[in-house]
């Protein structure tokens, strides 16, 4: 099993996987707000990113799926796993 890296959470070191995951989640949830606050008067974070990384990026395509789709895929993957043993 891979080791969980130590991370500084609220001024305390933590190796607890739940705390590490929450810290990363919180970082990525709040980073755009922080960038927007730092760039006040310079445009929003999307504009800053476009200037920082010029070029064309493909747009994300949203593909709708259902719970039944996921269950079907999981069932299929389990069958493949059994066949490969």
N, C-alpha and C positions, 0 to 999 in steps of 0.2 A: 504494500500500500504506500502511495506517495505521501511524503510529509507535507503538512500544511505550513506555509511560511509564517514567520512571526511578523506581525503588523502592529503598528502603533495606533491604538484606538482610544480616543479621549485621554491622551497622555499616558496610557498604560499599554505595555506590550501584551499581545494576545496571540495564542496559537489555536484557540478554539475555532473550529471550522465555521460554526454559526456566526460568531463575531466577525471573522474575516470576511465572510460572504456579505454580511450586513454592511460592513465598512465599505467594501467595493460597490455594493448597490447604492449606498448613500452618496458615494463620490460621483458615480455616473448620473444619478438623478439630479444632483445639485450643480454639476459643473457648468451646464449651459447658463444657469442663472448667474453664476459667478462670472463667467465670461461676459455676459451681457452687462453686468454691473461695472466691470473693468473697462468695457468699451463704450460707456455712455457717451453719446455724441459722435461715436465713430461708426454707428450702425449696429445691427443685432449680430448675434453669434454666427448665424448662417452667412451673413455678408463677410464677416471676418474670416471664416473658413474658406469661402470662395476666393478671397484675396490671397490667403496663405497657401492654398493648394489650387492654383489655376489648372484648368483643363476640364474636359467633359467627364462626368461620372454618370454611369448608367443609373437610371431611376429604379427604385424598388417596385416590384410588381407584387401586389397583394393577392395571394392565392387562398381563397376561402376553403376551409376544411371543417369536417364535423368530428365529433367524438367517435363516431362509428368508423370513420376513415382511419383515425389513429389506432383504434383497437384492431382493425383489419391489418394494418402495417405491422403492429406488434406481434400479432398471431403469425403472420408470414415470416417475420424475422426469427421467431421461436422455432418454426418448422425448419428453417435453413440451419439454425444452430444445431438442432437435433441431427440433421442429415450430415453435418460436417464432423460429427463426433465419431 
